[in-house]
Each structure stands twice: as C-alpha cells, then as structure tokens.
Amino acid sequence: MSDFESMLHGTSSSGASGEPLVGLPADEDLDDHARYDRATFAFETRKYVYAAGLLEPLVEGNPGNAEVTLLLARSYYHSARLTRAEELLRAMVERWPSDAYAHLALARTLQRSNRAEEGARHLKLAEAMGLEV
C-alpha cells in the first residue's frame, strides 16, 4: 500500500519527515456524507473497487438517490463488474426513464458485454434526450 493509500485509509503512522500524521477515520466510522465524499475521491483516483465498497451501503440505505446509485453503477462498470452495473442501470432507467446518462451508461455497459444490439435502444434514447454520444 502506498503512503497515499495508507493516509487515505487512515493507517499511516508517520509522514515523510517522520512526524505522526493525523489519521483519517476508518470507513465504518464515517457518516453518509463523509462516506460519499471518500467514495467520490476514490472514484476520481481510479480506485473503483474501493469506491464501490463505500457506496454499496449508501445505495442500500437510500435506494431513491439517483446520484449515488449512478456513481456505484459507474464504479462497477470501471471495475469490470458489468453484471452488477447492468442490474443497477436497468433499475435506474425503469425508475427514472428520463435520465439520459443512465441510458447512456447502460448502453455502454451492454456494448462492453458484447451486447451492442441490445444497448442500441438505450443509446438512441440518450441521444434523443440531448446527450452527445
């Protein structure tokens, strides 16, 4: 684990100068907002599996939050857990049929799963809703 990852997880005991670092709280000690912030940071730094692990309990506890659900689906997509991504994205387009990005993400997930024909409908919907695809 790199020094940066140790710091992110709050496990590093000292910095480059040998001084103790202020530890970050453990994942299980975070409130929902801090958990989402940490997950977003993990996603942005391409730690997709870690981000998904942080987001899963948030989606379970708040199934109506489209933003968190979409970030979890994207984390699954980028970590090649395509079945999980597809399941979440299908639920999203059923619940929020006007979410153009969910349609696009589902189309891309199906394309990556070698099911481009099945995803074509969602790609056309996303384009019709104004996304450039």
Secondary structure as GFF3:
##gff-version 3
##sequence-region A 1 133
A	DSSP	alpha_helix	3	9	.	.	.	ID=ss1
A	DSSP	three_ten_helix	27	29	.	.	.	ID=ss2
A	DSSP	alpha_helix	32	44	.	.	.	ID=ss3
A	DSSP	alpha_helix	48	61	.	.	.	ID=ss4
A	DSSP	alpha_helix	66	78	.	.	.	ID=ss5
A	DSSP	alpha_helix	82	95	.	.	.	ID=ss6
A	DSSP	alpha_helix	100	112	.	.	.	ID=ss7
A	DSSP	alpha_helix	116	128	.	.	.	ID=ss8
###
